[in-house]
């Protein structure tokens, strides 16, 4: 028998790990909630454990223990608890004790009086705190078990739903597979498929889907650096903000000269971060200023008031970092004076991209720049976020060369690039089952 534990963020992901590694014949023998997700214990060729022969004298001890447990449970249900002093066993003080008390025994009289006082005294209240704590722990365990079962049920229902669509609507299932393989979110796939529901031919329906997709991608109609003003680049660490800023600056200098361009950096947290921008400024012959404790953003922008284009680089910090909040507040305080672009790496997962948008949306985002397109396996995640949040795509960066690997965002070119990355492959059945399970989960959450 082969036994192994699996860890994942949710039950659906854990079940997928079990199926991928141990196959469909694996048995789930245990599951529990852990920090960061769930833990499944799976076994292959699992057999139920056999009972061992009873040990002599063990049955009697087990019977006594069970009787004690039953008695203790009954006492807890009745709200009884031990008294402060030694309790009186009422079974020992029957008619014989009453007769001894009548004959003048002082000890018997005292014990009988204690017995009557215990009977007359109201039952003491059960301790609240231990019972409440036990009840809370039981509820937590119950909630965790219900959540695990719900995730498992959603996974099973997702597989059944996809199987039904694949059998009854093969044309729609084929289009579903291709859209999902592009990396597009499930809700966006549903919206696109609804637009071609009446088209019978699969090839024509696919061409119409791509046309609707290209039309739905928001893009900037004019090049932002040609309009001039102050442009700030924000985004998570490693998205490529500084490299992209260098491409924009070099692109403008090659076309209009260096006399009307200035560079500003707010990144004083990384070691040597502003030195990279200073080196770029020396190459392009443009001034560079650092926003720090002595020089605020407003003061630096006022200093460059005569420049036609000012590019601002920011630091990529964690969402919980208070310094990030201060940096974004300083950008938001400038209002319409600054056009803020969110830099998104096309190699990131959809959840990571959406989290980045959620963290930086407070500074009035004017659009986005997609970077690392040359390293991405799909473009659907980033395009789906831009469509869902109405975030115009200003530029697309697909390499490290300055300023060559930078182009404007154009809808049909982005779709063509996404289809080229996906190739002729289609999503597998298990992937589609997970997509349908995610749809069920989102419907339940909403």
NURONU-272186 format. One line per 8 residues: number of its first residue (from 1); their letters; for each residue x, y, z of C-alpha. Coordinates in nm, 2 decimals, decimal comma. Layout:
# residues N
NUM	A	X/Y/Z; ...
END
This chain:
# residues 446
1	XXXXXXXX	0,00/0,00/0,00; 0,13/0,35/-0,09; 0,03/0,64/0,14; 0,11/1,01/0,08; 0,00/1,35/0,21; -0,09/1,63/-0,03; -0,11/2,00/0,06; -0,30/2,27/-0,15
9	XXXXXXXX	-0,48/2,60/-0,12; -0,82/2,44/-0,15; -0,99/2,10/-0,18; -1,02/2,11/-0,56; -0,65/2,17/-0,61; -0,56/1,90/-0,36; -0,79/1,65/-0,54; -0,62/1,74/-0,87
17	XXXXXXXX	-0,28/1,67/-0,71; -0,40/1,33/-0,59; -0,53/1,24/-0,94; -0,22/1,35/-1,12; 0,02/1,17/-0,90; -0,16/0,86/-0,78; -0,43/0,81/-1,04; -0,81/0,77/-1,02
25	XXXXXXXX	-0,79/0,45/-0,80; -0,65/0,64/-0,50; -0,85/0,65/-0,19; -0,89/0,95/0,04; -0,84/0,83/0,39; -0,82/1,16/0,58; -0,86/1,53/0,53; -0,82/1,83/0,75
33	XXXXXXXX	-0,77/2,21/0,74; -0,42/2,34/0,79; -0,26/2,68/0,78; -0,27/2,81/0,42; -0,51/2,54/0,28; -0,60/2,18/0,32; -0,42/1,85/0,38; -0,53/1,52/0,22
41	XXXXXXXX	-0,40/1,18/0,30; -0,44/0,94/0,00; -0,36/0,57/-0,03; -0,33/0,34/-0,32; -0,43/-0,02/-0,29; -0,59/0,07/0,05; -0,73/-0,21/0,26; -0,94/-0,15/0,58
49	XXXXXXXX	-0,74/-0,25/0,89; -0,84/-0,58/1,04; -0,93/-0,62/1,41; -0,67/-0,78/1,63; -0,77/-1,07/1,86; -0,90/-0,94/2,20; -0,66/-0,93/2,49; -0,77/-1,14/2,79
57	XXXXXXXX	-0,94/-0,92/3,05; -0,95/-0,62/2,81; -1,33/-0,66/2,74; -1,41/-0,61/3,11; -1,19/-0,30/3,13; -1,34/-0,15/2,81; -1,69/-0,21/2,94; -1,61/-0,03/3,27
65	XXXXXXXX	-1,45/0,26/3,08; -1,76/0,29/2,85; -1,99/0,29/3,15; -1,78/0,57/3,31; -1,79/0,77/2,98; -2,17/0,73/2,96; -2,21/0,84/3,32; -1,99/1,14/3,27
73	XXXXXXXX	-2,18/1,25/2,96; -2,51/1,21/3,15; -2,37/1,43/3,43; -2,26/1,70/3,19; -2,60/1,70/3,01; -2,78/1,73/3,35; -2,55/2,03/3,44; -2,40/1,86/3,74
81	XXXXXXXX	-2,05/1,92/3,87; -1,86/1,80/4,18; -1,92/1,99/4,50; -1,65/2,17/4,69; -1,63/1,90/4,96; -1,66/1,52/4,94; -2,00/1,41/4,80; -2,23/1,17/4,98
89	XXXXXXXX	-2,30/0,84/4,81; -2,68/0,82/4,83; -2,68/0,45/4,76; -2,50/0,38/5,09; -2,75/0,58/5,30; -3,08/0,41/5,27; -3,32/0,27/5,53; -3,03/0,13/5,75
97	XXXXXXXX	-2,88/0,48/5,79; -3,21/0,63/5,87; -3,27/0,37/6,14; -2,92/0,43/6,29; -3,00/0,80/6,30; -3,33/0,73/6,49; -3,14/0,52/6,74; -2,91/0,81/6,83
105	XXXXXXXX	-2,60/0,77/6,63; -2,45/1,12/6,59; -2,23/1,03/6,29; -2,52/0,88/6,11; -2,73/1,19/6,20; -2,47/1,42/6,05; -2,43/1,22/5,73; -2,81/1,20/5,69
113	XXXXXXXX	-2,83/1,58/5,74; -2,57/1,63/5,47; -2,77/1,41/5,23; -3,09/1,61/5,29; -2,90/1,94/5,23; -2,76/1,81/4,90; -3,10/1,71/4,79; -3,25/2,05/4,89
121	XXXXXXXX	-2,97/2,26/4,74; -3,03/2,38/4,38; -2,81/2,23/4,11; -2,50/2,44/4,05; -2,46/2,60/3,71; -2,21/2,43/3,47; -1,89/2,62/3,40; -1,95/2,85/3,11
129	XXXXXXXX	-1,60/2,91/2,98; -1,49/2,54/2,92; -1,82/2,45/2,76; -1,81/2,76/2,54; -1,45/2,69/2,44; -1,54/2,33/2,36; -1,84/2,44/2,16; -1,63/2,69/1,97
137	XXXXXXXX	-1,37/2,43/1,88; -1,64/2,19/1,77; -1,80/2,45/1,55; -1,46/2,53/1,39; -1,40/2,17/1,32; -1,75/2,13/1,18; -1,71/2,44/0,95; -1,37/2,31/0,82
145	XXXXXXXX	-1,53/1,97/0,74; -1,82/2,13/0,57; -1,59/2,36/0,37; -1,39/2,06/0,26; -1,69/1,86/0,16; -1,83/2,16/-0,03; -1,50/2,20/-0,23; -1,51/1,83/-0,31
153	XXXXXXXX	-1,87/1,85/-0,42; -1,80/2,15/-0,64; -1,51/1,97/-0,80; -1,73/1,67/-0,87; -2,02/1,88/-1,00; -1,77/2,08/-1,22; -1,66/1,75/-1,39; -2,02/1,65/-1,44
161	XXXXXXXX	-2,12/1,98/-1,59; -1,83/1,98/-1,83; -1,91/1,62/-1,93; -2,27/1,72/-2,01; -2,16/2,02/-2,22; -1,90/1,81/-2,40; -2,16/1,54/-2,49; -2,46/1,75/-2,57
169	XXXXXXXX	-2,30/2,06/-2,72; -1,97/1,95/-2,89; -1,94/2,27/-3,10; -1,97/2,50/-2,79; -1,73/2,27/-2,60; -1,47/2,30/-2,87; -1,49/2,68/-2,85; -1,48/2,66/-2,47
177	XXXXXXXX	-1,15/2,46/-2,49; -0,98/2,71/-2,72; -1,08/3,02/-2,52; -0,97/2,86/-2,19; -0,64/2,76/-2,35; -0,58/3,13/-2,43; -0,59/3,20/-2,06; -0,91/3,40/-2,05
185	XXXXXXXX	-1,11/3,41/-1,73; -1,42/3,18/-1,72; -1,68/3,46/-1,70; -1,53/3,64/-2,00; -1,54/3,31/-2,19; -1,91/3,28/-2,11; -1,98/3,64/-2,24; -1,80/3,58/-2,56
193	XXXXXXXX	-1,97/3,24/-2,63; -2,31/3,40/-2,58; -2,23/3,64/-2,87; -2,18/3,35/-3,12; -2,45/3,11/-2,98; -2,64/3,12/-3,31; -2,34/3,05/-3,54; -2,34/2,69/-3,66
201	XXXXXXXX	-2,00/2,67/-3,83; -1,72/2,63/-3,58; -1,45/2,81/-3,79; -1,68/3,11/-3,84; -1,77/3,12/-3,48; -1,40/3,11/-3,38; -1,33/3,40/-3,61; -1,62/3,60/-3,47
209	XXXXXXXX	-1,50/3,52/-3,12; -1,16/3,66/-3,19; -1,31/3,97/-3,35; -1,53/4,03/-3,05; -1,23/3,98/-2,83; -1,01/4,23/-3,02; -1,30/4,48/-3,01; -1,35/4,44/-2,64
217	XXXXXXXX	-0,98/4,50/-2,54; -0,95/4,86/-2,42; -0,65/5,04/-2,57; -0,53/5,40/-2,57; -0,61/5,57/-2,90; -0,32/5,81/-2,88; 0,04/5,76/-2,76; 0,07/5,88/-2,41
225	XXXXXXXX	0,42/6,02/-2,42; 0,33/6,23/-2,73; 0,06/6,41/-2,52; 0,32/6,49/-2,26; 0,28/6,58/-1,90; 0,37/6,37/-1,59; 0,35/6,00/-1,63; 0,41/5,77/-1,33
233	XXXXXXXX	0,47/5,39/-1,35; 0,34/5,18/-1,06; 0,33/4,80/-1,01; 0,45/4,51/-0,80; 0,82/4,42/-0,76; 0,98/4,27/-1,07; 0,71/4,39/-1,31; 0,97/4,59/-1,52
241	XXXXXXXX	0,88/4,95/-1,42; 1,24/5,09/-1,45; 1,32/4,92/-1,77; 0,99/5,03/-1,93; 1,05/5,39/-1,81; 1,39/5,38/-1,98; 1,23/5,26/-2,30; 0,97/5,54/-2,29
249	XXXXXXXX	1,24/5,80/-2,22; 1,47/5,68/-2,50; 1,18/5,66/-2,74; 1,09/6,03/-2,67; 1,45/6,15/-2,68; 1,51/5,98/-3,02; 1,21/6,16/-3,17; 1,21/6,50/-2,99
257	XXXXXXXX	1,55/6,54/-2,83; 1,65/6,54/-2,46; 1,59/6,91/-2,37; 1,22/6,86/-2,28; 1,25/6,53/-2,08; 1,32/6,47/-1,71; 1,33/6,16/-1,49; 1,21/6,12/-1,13
265	XXXXXXXX	1,24/5,82/-0,90; 1,06/5,75/-0,58; 1,24/5,42/-0,52; 1,47/5,49/-0,23; 1,41/5,15/-0,07; 1,62/4,92/-0,29; 2,00/4,94/-0,27; 2,13/5,13/-0,57
273	XXXXXXXX	1,78/5,16/-0,73; 1,82/5,53/-0,82; 2,17/5,47/-0,96; 2,02/5,27/-1,24; 1,81/5,57/-1,34; 2,10/5,81/-1,30; 2,30/5,60/-1,54; 2,01/5,61/-1,79
281	XXXXXXXX	1,99/5,99/-1,74; 2,36/6,03/-1,82; 2,33/5,82/-2,14; 2,02/6,01/-2,26; 2,15/6,35/-2,13; 1,84/6,42/-1,93; 1,82/6,54/-1,56; 1,73/6,29/-1,28
289	XXXXXXXX	1,59/6,38/-0,94; 1,52/6,16/-0,63; 1,21/6,20/-0,41; 1,32/6,16/-0,05; 1,27/6,31/0,29; 1,44/6,64/0,18; 1,26/6,67/-0,16; 0,89/6,60/-0,19
297	XXXXXXXX	0,72/6,49/-0,51; 0,54/6,83/-0,54; 0,87/7,02/-0,51; 1,04/6,80/-0,77; 0,76/6,83/-1,01; 0,75/7,21/-0,97; 1,12/7,21/-1,04; 1,05/7,04/-1,37
305	XXXXXXXX	0,75/7,26/-1,46; 0,92/7,37/-1,78; 0,97/7,01/-1,91; 0,72/6,87/-2,16; 0,75/6,51/-2,04; 0,83/6,40/-1,68; 0,86/6,02/-1,62; 0,82/5,90/-1,25
313	XXXXXXXX	0,95/5,57/-1,14; 0,82/5,41/-0,81; 0,92/5,14/-0,58; 0,76/4,79/-0,59; 0,66/4,71/-0,23; 0,44/4,45/-0,06; 0,07/4,53/-0,03; 0,09/4,53/0,35
321	XXXXXXXX	0,39/4,77/0,36; 0,29/5,11/0,51; 0,55/5,28/0,29; 0,36/5,17/-0,02; 0,04/5,33/0,12; 0,24/5,66/0,17; 0,38/5,64/-0,17; 0,04/5,59/-0,34
329	XXXXXXXX	-0,12/5,86/-0,13; 0,15/6,10/-0,24; 0,07/6,01/-0,61; -0,30/6,04/-0,56; -0,26/6,38/-0,39; -0,14/6,52/-0,73; -0,48/6,45/-0,89; -0,51/6,50/-1,26
337	XXXXXXXX	-0,16/6,64/-1,27; -0,02/6,28/-1,30; -0,12/6,00/-1,54; -0,06/5,68/-1,36; 0,01/5,36/-1,56; 0,00/5,01/-1,39; 0,28/4,79/-1,51; 0,17/4,42/-1,53
345	XXXXXXXX	0,39/4,13/-1,61; 0,22/3,90/-1,86; 0,39/3,60/-1,69; 0,18/3,64/-1,37; -0,13/3,45/-1,28; -0,47/3,61/-1,30; -0,50/3,63/-0,93; -0,17/3,80/-0,90
353	XXXXXXXX	-0,27/4,05/-1,17; -0,60/4,12/-1,00; -0,44/4,17/-0,66; -0,20/4,42/-0,82; -0,49/4,62/-0,97; -0,67/4,61/-0,64; -0,36/4,75/-0,45; -0,28/5,03/-0,70
361	XXXXXXXX	-0,63/5,14/-0,81; -0,64/5,41/-0,54; -0,40/5,63/-0,75; -0,65/5,69/-1,04; -0,50/5,45/-1,29; -0,52/5,58/-1,65; -0,41/5,26/-1,81; -0,17/4,97/-1,81
369	XXXXXXXX	0,15/4,85/-1,97; 0,20/4,47/-2,04; 0,56/4,36/-1,99; 0,75/4,03/-2,04; 0,52/3,93/-2,32; 0,81/3,74/-2,48; 0,83/3,52/-2,17; 0,46/3,45/-2,12
377	XXXXXXXX	0,29/3,13/-2,21; -0,05/3,29/-2,25; -0,18/3,65/-2,27; -0,54/3,58/-2,18; -0,49/3,65/-1,81; -0,36/4,00/-1,86; -0,60/4,08/-2,14; -0,89/3,95/-1,93
385	XXXXXXXX	-0,80/4,18/-1,64; -0,78/4,48/-1,88; -1,12/4,40/-2,02; -1,29/4,33/-1,68; -1,16/4,64/-1,51; -1,17/4,87/-1,82; -0,80/4,94/-1,80; -0,67/5,06/-2,14
393	XXXXXXXX	-0,35/4,90/-2,27; -0,11/5,18/-2,34; 0,21/4,98/-2,43; 0,33/4,63/-2,47; 0,69/4,54/-2,39; 0,84/4,21/-2,52; 1,21/4,22/-2,45; 1,50/4,40/-2,28
401	XXXXXXXX	1,63/4,61/-2,56; 1,59/4,99/-2,51; 1,39/5,13/-2,68; 1,32/4,87/-2,95; 1,11/4,62/-2,75; 0,82/4,85/-2,69; 0,51/4,90/-2,90; 0,16/5,06/-2,86
409	XXXXXXXX	-0,13/4,84/-2,75; -0,35/4,75/-3,05; -0,65/4,52/-3,01; -0,61/4,28/-3,30; -0,23/4,26/-3,26; -0,28/4,16/-2,90; -0,53/3,89/-3,00; -0,30/3,76/-3,27
417	XXXXXXXX	-0,02/3,74/-3,03; -0,23/3,55/-2,78; -0,35/3,30/-3,04; 0,01/3,26/-3,16; 0,13/3,17/-2,80; -0,16/2,92/-2,75; -0,10/2,75/-3,09; -0,34/2,48/-3,20
425	XXXXXXXX	-0,36/2,31/-2,86; -0,68/2,30/-2,65; -0,75/2,27/-2,28; -0,77/1,92/-2,14; -1,08/1,77/-1,98; -0,95/1,81/-1,62; -0,87/2,18/-1,69; -1,22/2,23/-1,82
433	XXXXXXXX	-1,37/2,05/-1,51; -1,17/2,29/-1,29; -1,31/2,58/-1,49; -1,67/2,47/-1,44; -1,60/2,41/-1,07; -1,47/2,76/-1,04; -1,79/2,89/-1,21; -2,00/2,71/-0,95
441	XXXXXX	-1,78/2,84/-0,67; -1,81/3,20/-0,79; -2,19/3,16/-0,83; -2,22/3,04/-0,47; -2,00/3,32/-0,34; -2,20/3,58/-0,52
END
